[in-house]
Amino acid sequence: AVEVDLQPLDEAHALALVRGLLGTQELPLVLRTMVTRTEGNPFYIEEVLLSLIESGAIRRGADGCTIAEDLGGVQLPGTIQEVIMTRVDRLDPSTRQVLQIASVVGRSFFFSIMREVLQRHAQLDAECERELAELRDRDILLERETGFSVAAGEGTLVRELEYVFRHALAQETIYESLLLKVRREHHQLIAETIEASFGDRLKDFYGMLSYHFGRAENLPKAEDYLFRAGEEASRSAASIEALAFFEKASALYFRIHGTGGDPARKALLEKNIGLALLSRGRLTESIPHFDRALAHLGVRVPQGTAGLYSR
């Protein structure tokens, strides 16, 4: 690994970035002054320009850009997050709500998942393709094809479309702007939609389902899918992922049941953690988990040399 220390752009490079984004060499003084206030953060610069374009203060055309005379009266948001939310607030209500749901789905999401979620959303009347195209055209989302294929009718298969937030910070900012209750409702709806729509390849979504059910505070479902994800990772010889899933599943199970719960389930979780550690060559760390698995099943584990001889 090579660590790269990214420094803020100096004024000359910041202005060069603006000229490149706008396709013009001539920048009015007020715009140059505004750029210096972004403190050389290229993401901030780009978002500010997109915000000015969406507000009509800057107009892009075939012959270059036209910059409004009263640009000096434009209030520049104080933080990147404020710039992002200013752009979100300018969207039509239905487009804004689609974007908010997308932020809950995650940094990237499949078109088919979003389409099904919107169809199941009782209070949203939105056209999935139109809204996503609008967000793509506004440079909030990127569109790309994936290796997945989905049925398109009469046995035809087509490539699955995937949408990605152009910047992770945009997704995080929009997500954090939602009320906690709304987030939980969206997470629950997304998880239920995936369960209902992708039953034939649900194993591809075990990790995603555990995440969404967990954020929805549906802890039993989250623990179940964490366990399934761990088993699937074990079958694929992905021991690092399996260990992470089983450890999270175990922590969640004990959070739900405390000292109660099913001893056999606890034993199985401990055994699977031990096996995942063992497959990583971490024998010493695996032993306590195997011991606890036996203890949950009522098998007394001998302690020390004296204990071994007493058996």
KOLSE-679803 format. One record per residue (C-alpha): residue in one letter; residue number from 1; z negated, y, x. Coordinates in nm, 3 decimals. Last residue first. Layout:
BEGIN
> A, NUM, Z, Y, X;
...
END
This chain:
BEGIN
> R, 311, -3.308, -3.714, -1.175;
> S, 310, -3.625, -3.626, -0.988;
> Y, 309, -3.428, -3.642, -0.663;
> L, 308, -3.192, -3.363, -0.780;
> G, 307, -3.483, -3.148, -0.894;
> A, 306, -3.655, -3.179, -0.562;
> T, 305, -3.338, -3.069, -0.383;
> G, 304, -3.303, -2.748, -0.585;
> Q, 303, -3.271, -2.698, -0.962;
> P, 302, -3.155, -2.985, -1.179;
> V, 301, -2.940, -2.876, -1.478;
> R, 300, -3.083, -2.987, -1.811;
> V, 299, -2.803, -3.065, -2.053;
> G, 298, -2.860, -2.898, -2.390;
> L, 297, -2.499, -2.798, -2.448;
> H, 296, -2.577, -2.433, -2.367;
> A, 295, -2.741, -2.557, -2.045;
> L, 294, -2.424, -2.739, -1.944;
> A, 293, -2.218, -2.423, -1.980;
> R, 292, -2.487, -2.228, -1.796;
> D, 291, -2.459, -2.464, -1.499;
> F, 290, -2.079, -2.441, -1.503;
> H, 289, -2.108, -2.061, -1.498;
> P, 288, -2.367, -2.071, -1.218;
> I, 287, -2.128, -2.290, -1.008;
> S, 286, -1.818, -2.065, -1.032;
> E, 285, -1.938, -1.799, -0.790;
> T, 284, -1.988, -2.053, -0.511;
> L, 283, -1.646, -2.208, -0.572;
> R, 282, -1.441, -1.886, -0.554;
> G, 281, -1.109, -2.052, -0.458;
> R, 280, -0.917, -1.864, -0.729;
> S, 279, -0.879, -2.186, -0.928;
> L, 278, -1.257, -2.221, -0.913;
> L, 277, -1.306, -1.874, -1.059;
> A, 276, -1.078, -1.959, -1.353;
> L, 275, -1.257, -2.292, -1.396;
> G, 274, -1.597, -2.121, -1.401;
> I, 273, -1.480, -1.864, -1.655;
> N, 272, -1.344, -2.148, -1.867;
> K, 271, -1.674, -2.337, -1.847;
> E, 270, -1.874, -2.029, -1.948;
> L, 269, -1.648, -1.967, -2.249;
> L, 268, -1.664, -2.333, -2.350;
> A, 267, -2.042, -2.339, -2.325;
> K, 266, -2.071, -2.027, -2.539;
> R, 265, -1.845, -2.182, -2.801;
> A, 264, -2.046, -2.506, -2.797;
> P, 263, -2.371, -2.311, -2.831;
> D, 262, -2.240, -2.140, -3.148;
> G, 261, -2.405, -1.804, -3.205;
> G, 260, -2.755, -1.681, -3.139;
> T, 259, -2.903, -1.511, -2.831;
> G, 258, -2.685, -1.204, -2.891;
> H, 257, -2.422, -1.293, -3.151;
> I, 256, -2.174, -1.004, -3.146;
> R, 255, -2.246, -0.865, -2.799;
> F, 254, -2.273, -1.221, -2.666;
> Y, 253, -1.924, -1.293, -2.800;
> L, 252, -1.790, -0.965, -2.661;
> A, 251, -1.920, -1.034, -2.310;
> S, 250, -1.775, -1.386, -2.324;
> A, 249, -1.436, -1.264, -2.445;
> K, 248, -1.427, -0.998, -2.172;
> E, 247, -1.507, -1.257, -1.905;
> F, 246, -1.249, -1.496, -2.054;
> F, 245, -0.974, -1.232, -2.053;
> A, 244, -1.043, -1.115, -1.697;
> L, 243, -1.062, -1.472, -1.563;
> A, 242, -0.737, -1.568, -1.734;
> E, 241, -0.560, -1.260, -1.593;
> I, 240, -0.666, -1.350, -1.239;
> S, 239, -0.590, -1.721, -1.298;
> A, 238, -0.230, -1.674, -1.406;
> A, 237, -0.148, -2.045, -1.383;
> S, 236, 0.065, -2.012, -1.700;
> R, 235, -0.162, -2.253, -1.887;
> S, 234, -0.460, -2.047, -1.771;
> A, 233, -0.295, -1.725, -1.897;
> E, 232, -0.247, -1.884, -2.240;
> E, 231, -0.610, -1.996, -2.249;
> G, 230, -0.728, -1.648, -2.152;
> A, 229, -0.509, -1.486, -2.417;
> R, 228, -0.649, -1.726, -2.676;
> F, 227, -1.006, -1.632, -2.577;
> L, 226, -0.923, -1.262, -2.589;
> Y, 225, -0.762, -1.325, -2.928;
> D, 224, -1.080, -1.480, -3.068;
> E, 223, -1.304, -1.212, -2.917;
> A, 222, -1.096, -0.934, -3.077;
> K, 221, -1.099, -1.110, -3.414;
> P, 220, -1.478, -1.144, -3.404;
> L, 219, -1.509, -0.778, -3.289;
> N, 218, -1.316, -0.601, -3.562;
> E, 217, -1.428, -0.264, -3.422;
> A, 216, -1.069, -0.132, -3.472;
> R, 215, -1.055, -0.072, -3.096;
> G, 214, -1.136, -0.441, -3.042;
> F, 213, -0.880, -0.550, -3.301;
> H, 212, -0.620, -0.340, -3.120;
> Y, 211, -0.703, -0.470, -2.772;
> S, 210, -0.737, -0.836, -2.873;
> L, 209, -0.403, -0.811, -3.054;
> M, 208, -0.230, -0.664, -2.749;
> G, 207, -0.362, -0.942, -2.526;
> Y, 206, -0.254, -1.212, -2.771;
> F, 205, 0.090, -1.054, -2.829;
> D, 204, 0.328, -1.295, -2.656;
> K, 203, 0.124, -1.580, -2.805;
> L, 202, 0.229, -1.458, -3.150;
> R, 201, 0.585, -1.577, -3.102;
> D, 200, 0.662, -1.733, -3.444;
> G, 199, 0.381, -1.537, -3.613;
> F, 198, 0.542, -1.207, -3.521;
> S, 197, 0.540, -1.008, -3.843;
> A, 196, 0.206, -1.087, -4.009;
> E, 195, -0.008, -1.094, -3.696;
> I, 194, 0.169, -0.787, -3.551;
> T, 193, 0.116, -0.597, -3.878;
> E, 192, -0.252, -0.693, -3.893;
> A, 191, -0.303, -0.560, -3.539;
> I, 190, -0.121, -0.235, -3.615;
> L, 189, -0.316, -0.179, -3.938;
> Q, 188, -0.650, -0.241, -3.766;
> H, 187, -0.561, -0.005, -3.480;
> H, 186, -0.447, 0.262, -3.729;
> E, 185, -0.773, 0.239, -3.928;
> R, 184, -0.981, 0.256, -3.610;
> R, 183, -0.791, 0.562, -3.489;
> V, 182, -0.834, 0.736, -3.824;
> K, 181, -1.212, 0.679, -3.815;
> L, 180, -1.230, 0.811, -3.458;
> L, 179, -1.047, 1.130, -3.557;
> L, 178, -0.721, 1.178, -3.373;
> S, 177, -0.683, 1.431, -3.088;
> E, 176, -0.768, 1.162, -2.830;
> Y, 175, -0.451, 0.970, -2.917;
> I, 174, -0.232, 1.282, -2.884;
> T, 173, -0.382, 1.360, -2.542;
> E, 172, -0.356, 1.000, -2.418;
> Q, 171, 0.010, 0.966, -2.521;
> A, 170, 0.099, 1.300, -2.361;
> L, 169, -0.095, 1.211, -2.044;
> A, 168, 0.104, 0.889, -2.009;
> H, 167, 0.426, 1.090, -1.981;
> R, 166, 0.766, 1.001, -2.126;
> F, 165, 0.596, 0.794, -2.392;
> V, 164, 0.793, 0.470, -2.404;
> Y, 163, 1.008, 0.327, -2.682;
> E, 162, 1.140, -0.027, -2.680;
> L, 161, 1.449, -0.156, -2.857;
> E, 160, 1.482, -0.534, -2.890;
> R, 159, 1.821, -0.675, -2.796;
> V, 158, 2.011, -0.832, -3.083;
> L, 157, 2.031, -1.186, -3.215;
> T, 156, 2.261, -1.295, -3.498;
> G, 155, 2.148, -1.587, -3.714;
> E, 154, 2.289, -1.440, -4.033;
> G, 153, 2.071, -1.131, -3.998;
> A, 152, 1.955, -0.920, -3.702;
> A, 151, 1.703, -1.161, -3.555;
> V, 150, 1.516, -1.024, -3.254;
> S, 149, 1.576, -1.053, -2.881;
> F, 148, 1.337, -0.958, -2.602;
> G, 147, 1.481, -0.861, -2.263;
> T, 146, 1.422, -0.495, -2.337;
> E, 145, 1.645, -0.203, -2.436;
> R, 144, 1.538, 0.153, -2.365;
> E, 143, 1.433, 0.472, -2.545;
> L, 142, 1.221, 0.749, -2.391;
> L, 141, 0.971, 0.944, -2.600;
> I, 140, 0.858, 1.308, -2.590;
> D, 139, 1.191, 1.438, -2.466;
> R, 138, 1.257, 1.627, -2.792;
> D, 137, 1.564, 1.410, -2.855;
> R, 136, 1.346, 1.098, -2.825;
> L, 135, 1.094, 1.234, -3.075;
> E, 134, 1.376, 1.313, -3.320;
> A, 133, 1.529, 0.968, -3.266;
> L, 132, 1.189, 0.814, -3.338;
> E, 131, 1.165, 1.005, -3.666;
> R, 130, 1.518, 0.919, -3.777;
> E, 129, 1.489, 0.550, -3.689;
> C, 128, 1.153, 0.507, -3.859;
> E, 127, 1.230, 0.694, -4.178;
> A, 126, 0.895, 0.823, -4.296;
> D, 125, 0.699, 0.812, -4.621;
> L, 124, 0.343, 0.757, -4.505;
> Q, 123, 0.043, 0.702, -4.729;
> A, 122, 0.059, 0.324, -4.782;
> H, 121, 0.142, 0.233, -4.421;
> R, 120, 0.291, -0.117, -4.444;
> Q, 119, 0.649, 0.005, -4.398;
> L, 118, 0.538, 0.231, -4.114;
> V, 117, 0.371, -0.060, -3.934;
> E, 116, 0.680, -0.279, -3.977;
> R, 115, 0.910, -0.014, -3.827;
> M, 114, 0.667, 0.051, -3.542;
> I, 113, 0.652, -0.318, -3.453;
> S, 112, 1.032, -0.358, -3.469;
> F, 111, 1.084, -0.052, -3.249;
> F, 110, 0.872, -0.208, -2.976;
> F, 109, 0.594, -0.006, -2.815;
> S, 108, 0.509, 0.173, -2.492;
> R, 107, 0.213, 0.393, -2.394;
> G, 106, 0.016, 0.240, -2.679;
> V, 105, 0.013, 0.152, -3.049;
> V, 104, -0.233, 0.437, -3.107;
> S, 103, 0.001, 0.697, -2.957;
> A, 102, 0.278, 0.560, -3.179;
> I, 101, 0.060, 0.624, -3.486;
> Q, 100, 0.024, 0.987, -3.378;
> L, 99, 0.398, 1.018, -3.316;
> V, 98, 0.476, 0.876, -3.660;
> Q, 97, 0.230, 1.128, -3.806;
> R, 96, 0.399, 1.418, -3.629;
> T, 95, 0.742, 1.306, -3.748;
> S, 94, 0.615, 1.293, -4.108;
> P, 93, 0.448, 1.636, -4.082;
> D, 92, 0.752, 1.803, -3.920;
> L, 91, 0.684, 1.879, -3.553;
> R, 90, 0.561, 2.217, -3.430;
> D, 89, 0.200, 2.094, -3.406;
> V, 88, 0.304, 1.829, -3.152;
> R, 87, 0.455, 2.091, -2.919;
> T, 86, 0.136, 2.298, -2.932;
> M, 85, -0.061, 1.976, -2.878;
> I, 84, 0.123, 1.910, -2.551;
> V, 83, 0.079, 2.267, -2.427;
> E, 82, -0.292, 2.255, -2.512;
> Q, 81, -0.329, 1.929, -2.316;
> I, 80, -0.158, 2.087, -2.016;
> T, 79, -0.419, 2.361, -2.018;
> G, 78, -0.438, 2.738, -2.079;
> P, 77, -0.159, 2.764, -2.330;
> L, 76, 0.092, 3.041, -2.244;
> Q, 75, 0.104, 3.308, -2.515;
> V, 74, 0.456, 3.444, -2.556;
> G, 73, 0.462, 3.824, -2.559;
> G, 72, 0.634, 3.842, -2.222;
> L, 71, 0.919, 3.638, -2.365;
> D, 70, 1.013, 3.942, -2.574;
> E, 69, 1.370, 3.965, -2.441;
> A, 68, 1.448, 3.605, -2.528;
> I, 67, 1.603, 3.383, -2.262;
> T, 66, 1.957, 3.256, -2.313;
> C, 65, 2.037, 2.948, -2.112;
> G, 64, 2.368, 2.820, -1.981;
> D, 63, 2.724, 2.844, -2.107;
> A, 62, 2.713, 2.520, -2.305;
> G, 61, 2.388, 2.630, -2.467;
> R, 60, 2.014, 2.623, -2.410;
> R, 59, 1.801, 2.872, -2.600;
> I, 58, 1.468, 2.991, -2.463;
> A, 57, 1.215, 3.170, -2.685;
> G, 56, 1.329, 2.946, -2.971;
> S, 55, 0.986, 2.783, -3.012;
> E, 54, 1.130, 2.444, -2.913;
> I, 53, 1.279, 2.593, -2.595;
> L, 52, 0.949, 2.762, -2.503;
> S, 51, 0.761, 2.435, -2.557;
> L, 50, 1.014, 2.245, -2.346;
> L, 49, 0.968, 2.503, -2.069;
> V, 48, 0.588, 2.478, -2.087;
> E, 47, 0.607, 2.098, -2.083;
> E, 46, 0.824, 2.100, -1.770;
> I, 45, 0.599, 2.343, -1.586;
> Y, 44, 0.285, 2.149, -1.679;
> F, 43, 0.445, 1.826, -1.556;
> P, 42, 0.549, 1.996, -1.232;
> N, 41, 0.196, 2.131, -1.161;
> G, 40, 0.250, 2.424, -0.922;
> E, 39, -0.036, 2.635, -1.054;
> T, 38, 0.120, 2.677, -1.401;
> R, 37, 0.047, 3.052, -1.372;
> T, 36, 0.327, 3.091, -1.115;
> V, 35, 0.574, 2.976, -1.380;
> M, 34, 0.472, 3.260, -1.615;
> T, 33, 0.544, 3.518, -1.348;
> R, 32, 0.890, 3.372, -1.290;
> L, 31, 0.948, 3.377, -1.666;
> V, 30, 0.843, 3.742, -1.691;
> L, 29, 1.062, 3.834, -1.394;
> P, 28, 1.375, 3.702, -1.559;
> L, 27, 1.535, 3.391, -1.408;
> E, 26, 1.892, 3.385, -1.286;
> Q, 25, 1.994, 3.059, -1.120;
> T, 24, 2.061, 2.864, -1.438;
> G, 23, 2.067, 2.499, -1.535;
> L, 22, 1.740, 2.518, -1.727;
> L, 21, 1.578, 2.215, -1.564;
> G, 20, 1.726, 2.290, -1.220;
> R, 19, 1.631, 2.656, -1.233;
> V, 18, 1.279, 2.561, -1.339;
> L, 17, 1.245, 2.310, -1.054;
> A, 16, 1.369, 2.568, -0.803;
> L, 15, 1.109, 2.810, -0.941;
> A, 14, 0.835, 2.556, -0.873;
> H, 13, 0.979, 2.487, -0.527;
> A, 12, 0.965, 2.854, -0.432;
> E, 11, 0.620, 2.906, -0.583;
> D, 10, 0.459, 2.612, -0.403;
> L, 9, 0.452, 2.279, -0.579;
> P, 8, 0.109, 2.119, -0.607;
> Q, 7, 0.031, 1.854, -0.343;
> L, 6, 0.087, 1.483, -0.393;
> D, 5, -0.111, 1.274, -0.143;
> V, 4, 0.078, 0.949, -0.098;
> E, 3, -0.128, 0.640, -0.018;
> V, 2, 0.079, 0.351, 0.115;
> A, 1, 0.000, 0.000, 0.000;
END
